[in-house]
Amino acid sequence: MEIPKRFGMIWEGCYKNYTKDCLGCEWYRKIAKQELCGWGVVFKYLIKPRKLRTCEVKNRKDKPKYPSIKYLDELIKIK
């Protein structure tokens, strides 16, 4: 199942590598068997690479002003 994109968010649904830090991260969500990252304005599908690395955005001090995690949480409430 594909997660619906919001109007005007052309980069939503792009792909980002799954990291060692994803599971248990405040920005990680799993909806309909899809693993997603809600850090930033648009959400991204997580794909598992051959070698896991650490997350480069999890501990940033400049948190996004309008994170897409709020949109993903609303989808979870609906389902």
KOLTI-747426 format. One record per residue: residue number from 1; residue in one letter; x, y, z of N, C-alpha, C, CB in turn. Coordinates in nm, 4 decimals, m for minus. Glycine has a CB too. Layout:
N
<atom nr="NUM" rest="A" n_xx="X" n_yy="Y" n_zz="Z" ca_xx="X" ca_yy="Y" ca_zz="Z" c_xx="X" c_yy="Y" c_zz="Z" cb_xx="X" cb_yy="Y" cb_zz="Z"/>
...
***
This chain:
79
<atom nr="1" rest="M" n_xx="0.0838" n_yy="m0.1183" n_zz="0.0000" ca_xx="0.0000" ca_yy="0.0000" ca_zz="0.0000" c_xx="0.0882" c_yy="0.1245" c_zz="0.0000" cb_xx="m0.0953" cb_yy="m0.0001" cb_zz="0.1217"/>
<atom nr="2" rest="E" n_xx="0.0551" n_yy="0.2176" n_zz="m0.0816" ca_xx="0.1305" ca_yy="0.3426" ca_zz="m0.0884" c_xx="0.0640" c_yy="0.4462" c_zz="0.0017" cb_xx="0.1394" cb_yy="0.3946" cb_zz="m0.2350"/>
<atom nr="3" rest="I" n_xx="0.1428" n_yy="0.5195" n_zz="0.0763" ca_xx="0.0926" ca_yy="0.6242" ca_zz="0.1653" c_xx="0.0571" c_yy="0.7449" c_zz="0.0783" cb_xx="0.1991" cb_yy="0.6622" cb_zz="0.2764"/>
<atom nr="4" rest="P" n_xx="m0.0636" n_yy="0.8022" n_zz="0.0946" ca_xx="m0.1025" ca_yy="0.9168" ca_zz="0.0117" c_xx="m0.0147" c_yy="1.0394" c_zz="0.0362" cb_xx="m0.2476" cb_yy="0.9524" cb_zz="0.0377"/>
<atom nr="5" rest="K" n_xx="0.0247" n_yy="1.1029" n_zz="m0.0715" ca_xx="0.1045" ca_yy="1.2254" ca_zz="m0.0623" c_xx="0.0123" c_yy="1.3438" c_zz="m0.0379" cb_xx="0.1886" cb_yy="1.2473" cb_zz="m0.1913"/>
<atom nr="6" rest="R" n_xx="0.0661" n_yy="1.4444" n_zz="0.0281" ca_xx="m0.0099" ca_yy="1.5680" ca_zz="0.0473" c_xx="0.0045" c_yy="1.6564" c_zz="m0.0761" cb_xx="0.0379" cb_yy="1.6435" cb_zz="0.1745"/>
<atom nr="7" rest="F" n_xx="m0.0936" n_yy="1.7395" n_zz="m0.1012" ca_xx="m0.0936" ca_yy="1.8286" ca_zz="m0.2173" c_xx="0.0278" c_yy="1.9215" c_zz="m0.2120" cb_xx="m0.2247" cb_yy="1.9111" cb_zz="m0.2230"/>
<atom nr="8" rest="G" n_xx="0.1009" n_yy="1.9280" n_zz="m0.3213" ca_xx="0.2153" ca_yy="2.0177" ca_zz="m0.3324" c_xx="0.3457" c_yy="1.9626" c_zz="m0.2776" cb_xx="0.1846" cb_yy="2.1433" cb_zz="m0.2635"/>
<atom nr="9" rest="M" n_xx="0.3444" n_yy="1.8443" n_zz="m0.2235" ca_xx="0.4652" ca_yy="1.7846" ca_zz="m0.1667" c_xx="0.5213" c_yy="1.6820" c_zz="m0.2655" cb_xx="0.4352" cb_yy="1.7181" cb_zz="m0.0282"/>
<atom nr="10" rest="I" n_xx="0.5897" n_yy="1.7309" n_zz="m0.3683" ca_xx="0.6349" ca_yy="1.6424" ca_zz="m0.4765" c_xx="0.7445" c_yy="1.5459" c_zz="m0.4341" cb_xx="0.6839" cb_yy="1.7246" cb_zz="m0.5920"/>
<atom nr="11" rest="W" n_xx="0.8175" n_yy="1.5767" n_zz="m0.3270" ca_xx="0.9270" ca_yy="1.4882" ca_zz="m0.2834" c_xx="0.8814" c_yy="1.3850" c_zz="m0.1812" cb_xx="1.0403" cb_yy="1.5704" cb_zz="m0.2245"/>
<atom nr="12" rest="E" n_xx="0.7546" n_yy="1.3907" n_zz="m0.1412" ca_xx="0.7065" ca_yy="1.2917" ca_zz="m0.0452" c_xx="0.7089" c_yy="1.1531" c_zz="m0.1067" cb_xx="0.5649" cb_yy="1.3263" cb_zz="0.0024"/>
<atom nr="13" rest="G" n_xx="0.7481" n_yy="1.0569" n_zz="m0.0276" ca_xx="0.7519" ca_yy="0.9200" ca_zz="m0.0760" c_xx="0.8826" c_yy="0.8819" c_zz="m0.1429" cb_xx="0.6407" cb_yy="0.8982" cb_zz="m0.1707"/>
<atom nr="14" rest="C" n_xx="0.9833" n_yy="0.9679" n_zz="m0.1343" ca_xx="1.1156" ca_yy="0.9311" ca_zz="m0.1858" c_xx="1.1744" c_yy="0.8255" c_zz="m0.0926" cb_xx="1.2106" cb_yy="1.0567" cb_zz="m0.1967"/>
<atom nr="15" rest="Y" n_xx="1.2924" n_yy="0.7793" n_zz="m0.1239" ca_xx="1.3546" ca_yy="0.6734" ca_zz="m0.0451" c_xx="1.4750" c_yy="0.7241" c_zz="0.0324" cb_xx="1.3959" cb_yy="0.5586" cb_zz="m0.1349"/>
<atom nr="16" rest="K" n_xx="1.4946" n_yy="0.6649" n_zz="0.1485" ca_xx="1.6056" ca_yy="0.6988" ca_zz="0.2364" c_xx="1.6529" c_yy="0.5677" c_zz="0.2981" cb_xx="1.5636" cb_yy="0.8046" cb_zz="0.3470"/>
<atom nr="17" rest="N" n_xx="1.7810" n_yy="0.5543" n_zz="0.3239" ca_xx="1.8337" ca_yy="0.4318" ca_zz="0.3826" c_xx="1.7919" c_yy="0.4149" c_zz="0.5284" cb_xx="1.9844" cb_yy="0.4303" cb_zz="0.3721"/>
<atom nr="18" rest="Y" n_xx="1.7515" n_yy="0.2943" n_zz="0.5604" ca_xx="1.7228" ca_yy="0.2537" ca_zz="0.6977" c_xx="1.8573" c_yy="0.2535" c_zz="0.7714" cb_xx="1.6510" cb_yy="0.1108" cb_zz="0.7041"/>
<atom nr="19" rest="T" n_xx="1.8581" n_yy="0.2969" n_zz="0.8975" ca_xx="1.9838" ca_yy="0.3023" ca_zz="0.9730" c_xx="1.9750" c_yy="0.2202" c_zz="1.1014" cb_xx="2.0198" cb_yy="0.4477" cb_zz="1.0063"/>
<atom nr="20" rest="K" n_xx="2.0860" n_yy="0.2113" n_zz="1.1709" ca_xx="2.0908" ca_yy="0.1415" ca_zz="1.2995" c_xx="1.9976" c_yy="0.2063" c_zz="1.4014" cb_xx="2.2341" cb_yy="0.1395" cb_zz="1.3537"/>
<atom nr="21" rest="D" n_xx="1.9722" n_yy="0.3355" n_zz="1.3859" ca_xx="1.8967" ca_yy="0.4133" ca_zz="1.4835" c_xx="1.7466" c_yy="0.4219" c_zz="1.4553" cb_xx="1.9526" cb_yy="0.5506" cb_zz="1.4898"/>
<atom nr="22" rest="C" n_xx="1.7001" n_yy="0.3702" n_zz="1.3438" ca_xx="1.5602" ca_yy="0.3884" ca_zz="1.3051" c_xx="1.4615" c_yy="0.3285" c_zz="1.4051" cb_xx="1.5369" cb_yy="0.3273" cb_zz="1.1697"/>
<atom nr="23" rest="L" n_xx="1.4814" n_yy="0.2039" n_zz="1.4395" ca_xx="1.3903" ca_yy="0.1381" ca_zz="1.5324" c_xx="1.4001" c_yy="0.2064" c_zz="1.6683" cb_xx="1.4224" cb_yy="m0.0136" cb_zz="1.5442"/>
<atom nr="24" rest="G" n_xx="1.2898" n_yy="0.2582" n_zz="1.7162" ca_xx="1.2890" ca_yy="0.3290" ca_zz="1.8433" c_xx="1.3088" c_yy="0.4793" c_zz="1.8300" cb_xx="1.3947" cb_yy="0.2734" cb_zz="1.9316"/>
<atom nr="25" rest="C" n_xx="1.3285" n_yy="0.5285" n_zz="1.7098" ca_xx="1.3482" ca_yy="0.6723" ca_zz="1.6865" c_xx="1.2133" c_yy="0.7444" c_zz="1.6914" cb_xx="1.4184" cb_yy="0.6972" cb_zz="1.5494"/>
<atom nr="26" rest="E" n_xx="1.2136" n_yy="0.8682" n_zz="1.7381" ca_xx="1.0904" ca_yy="0.9470" ca_zz="1.7451" c_xx="1.0328" c_yy="0.9799" c_zz="1.6070" cb_xx="1.1164" cb_yy="1.0755" cb_zz="1.8209"/>
<atom nr="27" rest="W" n_xx="1.1135" n_yy="0.9716" n_zz="1.5029" ca_xx="1.0696" ca_yy="1.0059" ca_zz="1.3675" c_xx="1.0289" c_yy="0.8829" c_zz="1.2855" cb_xx="1.1802" cb_yy="1.0808" cb_zz="1.2952"/>
<atom nr="28" rest="Y" n_xx="1.0458" n_yy="0.7645" n_zz="1.3402" ca_xx="1.0163" ca_yy="0.6389" ca_zz="1.2710" c_xx="0.8702" c_yy="0.5990" c_zz="1.2912" cb_xx="1.1095" cb_yy="0.5266" cb_zz="1.3209"/>
<atom nr="29" rest="R" n_xx="0.8050" n_yy="0.5601" n_zz="1.1819" ca_xx="0.6692" ca_yy="0.5064" ca_zz="1.1884" c_xx="0.6577" c_yy="0.3891" c_zz="1.0930" cb_xx="0.5639" cb_yy="0.6153" cb_zz="1.1544"/>
<atom nr="30" rest="K" n_xx="0.5696" n_yy="0.2966" n_zz="1.1268" ca_xx="0.5408" ca_yy="0.1836" ca_zz="1.0390" c_xx="0.3907" c_yy="0.1852" c_zz="1.0131" cb_xx="0.5877" cb_yy="0.0461" cb_zz="1.1024"/>
<atom nr="31" rest="I" n_xx="0.3530" n_yy="0.2036" n_zz="0.8865" ca_xx="0.2128" ca_yy="0.2100" ca_zz="0.8463" c_xx="0.1926" c_yy="0.1122" c_zz="0.7324" cb_xx="0.1712" cb_yy="0.3547" cb_zz="0.8044"/>
<atom nr="32" rest="A" n_xx="0.0986" n_yy="0.0225" n_zz="0.7503" ca_xx="0.0644" ca_yy="m0.0762" ca_zz="0.6466" c_xx="0.1883" c_yy="m0.1466" c_zz="0.5918" cb_xx="m0.0108" cb_yy="m0.0084" cb_zz="0.5321"/>
<atom nr="33" rest="K" n_xx="0.2707" n_yy="m0.1964" n_zz="0.6809" ca_xx="0.3930" ca_yy="m0.2696" ca_zz="0.6467" c_xx="0.4990" c_yy="m0.1851" c_zz="0.5773" cb_xx="0.3587" cb_yy="m0.3852" cb_zz="0.5595"/>
<atom nr="34" rest="Q" n_xx="0.4795" n_yy="m0.0543" n_zz="0.5737" ca_xx="0.5780" ca_yy="0.0372" ca_zz="0.5165" c_xx="0.6530" c_yy="0.1049" c_zz="0.6304" cb_xx="0.5101" cb_yy="0.1429" cb_zz="0.4235"/>
<atom nr="35" rest="E" n_xx="0.7849" n_yy="0.1050" n_zz="0.6240" ca_xx="0.8653" ca_yy="0.1737" ca_zz="0.7239" c_xx="0.8957" c_yy="0.3136" c_zz="0.6710" cb_xx="0.9971" cb_yy="0.0947" cb_zz="0.7558"/>
<atom nr="36" rest="L" n_xx="0.8680" n_yy="0.4143" n_zz="0.7553" ca_xx="0.8763" ca_yy="0.5534" ca_zz="0.7111" c_xx="0.9586" c_yy="0.6381" c_zz="0.8068" cb_xx="0.7371" cb_yy="0.6124" cb_zz="0.6970"/>
<atom nr="37" rest="C" n_xx="1.0194" n_yy="0.7427" n_zz="0.7510" ca_xx="1.0896" ca_yy="0.8428" ca_zz="0.8308" c_xx="1.0122" c_yy="0.9732" c_zz="0.8177" cb_xx="1.2397" cb_yy="0.8597" cb_zz="0.7847"/>
<atom nr="38" rest="G" n_xx="0.9707" n_yy="1.0282" n_zz="0.9313" ca_xx="0.8931" ca_yy="1.1519" ca_zz="0.9311" c_xx="0.9737" c_yy="1.2742" c_zz="0.9670" cb_xx="0.7794" cb_yy="1.1399" cb_zz="1.0249"/>
<atom nr="39" rest="W" n_xx="1.1065" n_yy="1.2647" n_zz="0.9619" ca_xx="1.1894" ca_yy="1.3818" ca_zz="0.9896" c_xx="1.1855" c_yy="1.4727" c_zz="0.8671" cb_xx="1.3369" cb_yy="1.3406" cb_zz="1.0251"/>
<atom nr="40" rest="G" n_xx="1.1670" n_yy="1.5979" n_zz="0.8874" ca_xx="1.1633" ca_yy="1.6925" ca_zz="0.7764" c_xx="1.0214" c_yy="1.7191" c_zz="0.7300" cb_xx="1.2464" cb_yy="1.6411" cb_zz="0.6607"/>
<atom nr="41" rest="V" n_xx="1.0085" n_yy="1.8020" n_zz="0.6304" ca_xx="0.8777" ca_yy="1.8445" ca_zz="0.5815" c_xx="0.8062" c_yy="1.7333" c_zz="0.5060" cb_xx="0.8923" cb_yy="1.9660" cb_zz="0.4921"/>
<atom nr="42" rest="V" n_xx="0.8809" n_yy="1.6472" n_zz="0.4398" ca_xx="0.8201" ca_yy="1.5367" ca_zz="0.3646" c_xx="0.8641" c_yy="1.4027" c_zz="0.4235" cb_xx="0.8584" cb_yy="1.5447" cb_zz="0.2143"/>
<atom nr="43" rest="F" n_xx="0.7739" n_yy="1.3037" n_zz="0.4193" ca_xx="0.8103" ca_yy="1.1714" ca_zz="0.4699" c_xx="0.8836" c_yy="1.0931" c_zz="0.3630" cb_xx="0.6859" cb_yy="1.0943" cb_zz="0.5166"/>
<atom nr="44" rest="K" n_xx="0.9621" n_yy="0.9960" n_zz="0.4066" ca_xx="1.0388" ca_yy="0.9127" ca_zz="0.3140" c_xx="1.0218" c_yy="0.7660" c_zz="0.3506" cb_xx="1.1886" cb_yy="0.9520" cb_zz="0.3154"/>
<atom nr="45" rest="Y" n_xx="1.0170" n_yy="0.6797" n_zz="0.2478" ca_xx="1.0154" ca_yy="0.5354" ca_zz="0.2688" c_xx="1.1561" c_yy="0.4912" c_zz="0.3045" cb_xx="0.9631" cb_yy="0.4598" cb_zz="0.1426"/>
<atom nr="46" rest="L" n_xx="1.1673" n_yy="0.4014" n_zz="0.4000" ca_xx="1.2976" ca_yy="0.3501" ca_zz="0.4405" c_xx="1.3256" c_yy="0.2185" c_zz="0.3686" cb_xx="1.3039" cb_yy="0.3309" cb_zz="0.5939"/>
<atom nr="47" rest="I" n_xx="1.4443" n_yy="0.2099" n_zz="0.3115" ca_xx="1.4877" ca_yy="0.0860" ca_zz="0.2461" c_xx="1.6125" c_yy="0.0364" c_zz="0.3172" cb_xx="1.5151" cb_yy="0.1080" cb_zz="0.0929"/>
<atom nr="48" rest="K" n_xx="1.6251" n_yy="m0.0934" n_zz="0.3278" ca_xx="1.7383" ca_yy="m0.1511" ca_zz="0.4011" c_xx="1.8579" c_yy="m0.1721" c_zz="0.3091" cb_xx="1.6979" cb_yy="m0.2844" cb_zz="0.4661"/>
<atom nr="49" rest="P" n_xx="1.9693" n_yy="m0.1041" n_zz="0.3396" ca_xx="2.0915" ca_yy="m0.1217" ca_zz="0.2607" c_xx="2.1660" c_yy="m0.2468" c_zz="0.3062" cb_xx="2.1828" cb_yy="0.0026" cb_zz="0.2727"/>
<atom nr="50" rest="R" n_xx="2.2723" n_yy="m0.2799" n_zz="0.2370" ca_xx="2.3535" ca_yy="m0.3959" ca_zz="0.2760" c_xx="2.4225" c_yy="m0.3732" c_zz="0.4095" cb_xx="2.4579" cb_yy="m0.4265" cb_zz="0.1685"/>
<atom nr="51" rest="K" n_xx="2.4720" n_yy="m0.2523" n_zz="0.4289" ca_xx="2.5443" ca_yy="m0.2203" ca_zz="0.5519" c_xx="2.4718" c_yy="m0.1062" c_zz="0.6239" cb_xx="2.6930" cb_yy="m0.1815" cb_zz="0.5213"/>
<atom nr="52" rest="L" n_xx="2.4311" n_yy="m0.1302" n_zz="0.7481" ca_xx="2.3611" ca_yy="m0.0273" ca_zz="0.8250" c_xx="2.4597" c_yy="0.0755" c_zz="0.8788" cb_xx="2.2818" cb_yy="m0.0904" cb_zz="0.9406"/>
<atom nr="53" rest="R" n_xx="2.4204" n_yy="0.2001" n_zz="0.8710" ca_xx="2.5007" ca_yy="0.3101" ca_zz="0.9243" c_xx="2.4220" c_yy="0.3801" c_zz="1.0335" cb_xx="2.5407" cb_yy="0.4103" cb_zz="0.8124"/>
<atom nr="54" rest="T" n_xx="2.4798" n_yy="0.4808" n_zz="1.0948" ca_xx="2.4068" ca_yy="0.5572" ca_zz="1.1954" c_xx="2.3298" c_yy="0.6692" c_zz="1.1267" cb_xx="2.5031" cb_yy="0.6144" cb_zz="1.3030"/>
<atom nr="55" rest="C" n_xx="2.2255" n_yy="0.7151" n_zz="1.1932" ca_xx="2.1392" ca_yy="0.8197" ca_zz="1.1368" c_xx="2.2092" c_yy="0.9556" c_zz="1.1414" cb_xx="2.0048" cb_yy="0.8263" cb_zz="1.2132"/>
<atom nr="56" rest="E" n_xx="2.1943" n_yy="1.0300" n_zz="1.0339" ca_xx="2.2586" ca_yy="1.1617" ca_zz="1.0289" c_xx="2.1652" c_yy="1.2749" c_zz="1.0679" cb_xx="2.3123" cb_yy="1.1871" cb_zz="0.8909"/>
<atom nr="57" rest="V" n_xx="2.0355" n_yy="1.2488" n_zz="1.0831" ca_xx="1.9420" ca_yy="1.3560" ca_zz="1.1166" c_xx="1.8802" c_yy="1.3437" c_zz="1.2548" cb_xx="1.8335" cb_yy="1.3605" cb_zz="1.0155"/>
<atom nr="58" rest="K" n_xx="1.8855" n_yy="1.2274" n_zz="1.3145" ca_xx="1.8174" ca_yy="1.2028" ca_zz="1.4417" c_xx="1.8558" c_yy="1.3012" c_zz="1.5511" cb_xx="1.8468" cb_yy="1.0638" cb_zz="1.4882"/>
<atom nr="59" rest="N" n_xx="1.9825" n_yy="1.3296" n_zz="1.5659" ca_xx="2.0294" ca_yy="1.4141" ca_zz="1.6762" c_xx="2.0603" c_yy="1.5578" c_zz="1.6355" cb_xx="2.1518" cb_yy="1.3535" cb_zz="1.7367"/>
<atom nr="60" rest="R" n_xx="2.0101" n_yy="1.5999" n_zz="1.5228" ca_xx="2.0319" ca_yy="1.7402" ca_zz="1.4827" c_xx="1.9623" c_yy="1.8342" c_zz="1.5797" cb_xx="1.9807" cb_yy="1.7652" cb_zz="1.3386"/>
<atom nr="61" rest="K" n_xx="2.0250" n_yy="1.9472" n_zz="1.6040" ca_xx="1.9649" ca_yy="2.0466" ca_zz="1.6925" c_xx="1.8576" c_yy="2.1277" c_zz="1.6219" cb_xx="2.0715" cb_yy="2.1392" cb_zz="1.7473"/>
<atom nr="62" rest="D" n_xx="1.8694" n_yy="2.1424" n_zz="1.4909" ca_xx="1.7716" ca_yy="2.2196" ca_zz="1.4135" c_xx="1.6558" c_yy="2.1293" c_zz="1.3695" cb_xx="1.8392" cb_yy="2.2849" cb_zz="1.2897"/>
<atom nr="63" rest="K" n_xx="1.5625" n_yy="2.1057" n_zz="1.4609" ca_xx="1.4472" ca_yy="2.0209" ca_zz="1.4306" c_xx="1.3592" c_yy="2.0912" c_zz="1.3271" cb_xx="1.3659" cb_yy="1.9887" cb_zz="1.5600"/>
<atom nr="64" rest="P" n_xx="1.2925" n_yy="2.0144" n_zz="1.2399" ca_xx="1.2081" ca_yy="2.0770" ca_zz="1.1378" c_xx="1.0891" c_yy="2.1515" c_zz="1.2004" cb_xx="1.1574" cb_yy="1.9708" cb_zz="1.0392"/>
<atom nr="65" rest="K" n_xx="1.0555" n_yy="2.2651" n_zz="1.1403" ca_xx="0.9463" ca_yy="2.3471" ca_zz="1.1920" c_xx="0.8108" c_yy="2.2799" c_zz="1.1681" cb_xx="0.9488" cb_yy="2.4862" cb_zz="1.1268"/>
<atom nr="66" rest="Y" n_xx="0.7942" n_yy="2.2178" n_zz="1.0532" ca_xx="0.6696" ca_yy="2.1486" ca_zz="1.0192" c_xx="0.7007" c_yy="2.0037" c_zz="0.9808" cb_xx="0.5952" cb_yy="2.2216" cb_zz="0.9030"/>
<atom nr="67" rest="P" n_xx="0.7290" n_yy="1.9183" n_zz="1.0779" ca_xx="0.7684" ca_yy="1.7809" ca_zz="1.0449" c_xx="0.6519" c_yy="1.6991" c_zz="0.9885" cb_xx="0.8244" cb_yy="1.7116" cb_zz="1.1686"/>
<atom nr="68" rest="S" n_xx="0.6848" n_yy="1.6103" n_zz="0.8975" ca_xx="0.5830" ca_yy="1.5256" ca_zz="0.8356" c_xx="0.5348" c_yy="1.4162" c_zz="0.9303" cb_xx="0.6373" cb_yy="1.4630" cb_zz="0.7081"/>
<atom nr="69" rest="I" n_xx="0.6010" n_yy="1.4002" n_zz="1.0444" ca_xx="0.5599" ca_yy="1.2987" ca_zz="1.1412" c_xx="0.4177" c_yy="1.3250" c_zz="1.1894" cb_xx="0.6568" cb_yy="1.2953" cb_zz="1.2605"/>
<atom nr="70" rest="K" n_xx="0.3783" n_yy="1.4515" n_zz="1.1945" ca_xx="0.2416" ca_yy="1.4861" ca_zz="1.2364" c_xx="0.1405" c_yy="1.4310" c_zz="1.1357" cb_xx="0.2254" cb_yy="1.6404" cb_zz="1.2503"/>
<atom nr="71" rest="Y" n_xx="0.1712" n_yy="1.4408" n_zz="1.0083" ca_xx="0.0848" ca_yy="1.3852" ca_zz="0.9031" c_xx="0.0767" c_yy="1.2339" c_zz="0.9158" cb_xx="0.1370" cb_yy="1.4240" cb_zz="0.7628"/>
<atom nr="72" rest="L" n_xx="0.1888" n_yy="1.1680" n_zz="0.9381" ca_xx="0.1900" ca_yy="1.0221" ca_zz="0.9521" c_xx="0.1112" c_yy="0.9777" c_zz="1.0744" cb_xx="0.3338" cb_yy="0.9706" cb_zz="0.9611"/>
<atom nr="73" rest="D" n_xx="0.1215" n_yy="1.0523" n_zz="1.1841" ca_xx="0.0452" ca_yy="1.0179" ca_zz="1.3042" c_xx="m0.1049" c_yy="1.0324" c_zz="1.2799" cb_xx="0.0883" cb_yy="1.1063" cb_zz="1.4220"/>
<atom nr="74" rest="E" n_xx="m0.1441" n_yy="1.1315" n_zz="1.2016" ca_xx="m0.2862" ca_yy="1.1465" ca_zz="1.1667" c_xx="m0.3341" c_yy="1.0272" c_zz="1.0844" cb_xx="m0.3095" cb_yy="1.2780" cb_zz="1.0885"/>
<atom nr="75" rest="L" n_xx="m0.2519" n_yy="0.9793" n_zz="0.9936" ca_xx="m0.2887" ca_yy="0.8601" ca_zz="0.9148" c_xx="m0.3071" c_yy="0.7388" c_zz="1.0038" cb_xx="m0.1821" cb_yy="0.8305" cb_zz="0.8087"/>
<atom nr="76" rest="I" n_xx="m0.2231" n_yy="0.7256" n_zz="1.1051" ca_xx="m0.2332" ca_yy="0.6120" ca_zz="1.1964" c_xx="m0.3651" c_yy="0.6197" c_zz="1.2752" cb_xx="m0.1114" cb_yy="0.6087" cb_zz="1.2933"/>
<atom nr="77" rest="K" n_xx="m0.4051" n_yy="0.7391" n_zz="1.3154" ca_xx="m0.5304" ca_yy="0.7566" ca_zz="1.3894" c_xx="m0.6518" c_yy="0.7175" c_zz="1.3034" cb_xx="m0.5441" cb_yy="0.9027" cb_zz="1.4370"/>
<atom nr="78" rest="I" n_xx="m0.6455" n_yy="0.7491" n_zz="1.1748" ca_xx="m0.7561" ca_yy="0.7203" ca_zz="1.0832" c_xx="m0.7732" c_yy="0.5699" c_zz="1.0633" cb_xx="m0.7326" cb_yy="0.7890" cb_zz="0.9479"/>
<atom nr="79" rest="K" n_xx="m0.6626" n_yy="0.4973" n_zz="1.0542" ca_xx="m0.6697" ca_yy="0.3542" ca_zz="1.0228" c_xx="m0.7036" c_yy="0.2742" c_zz="1.1406" cb_xx="m0.5426" cb_yy="0.3050" cb_zz="0.9661"/>
***
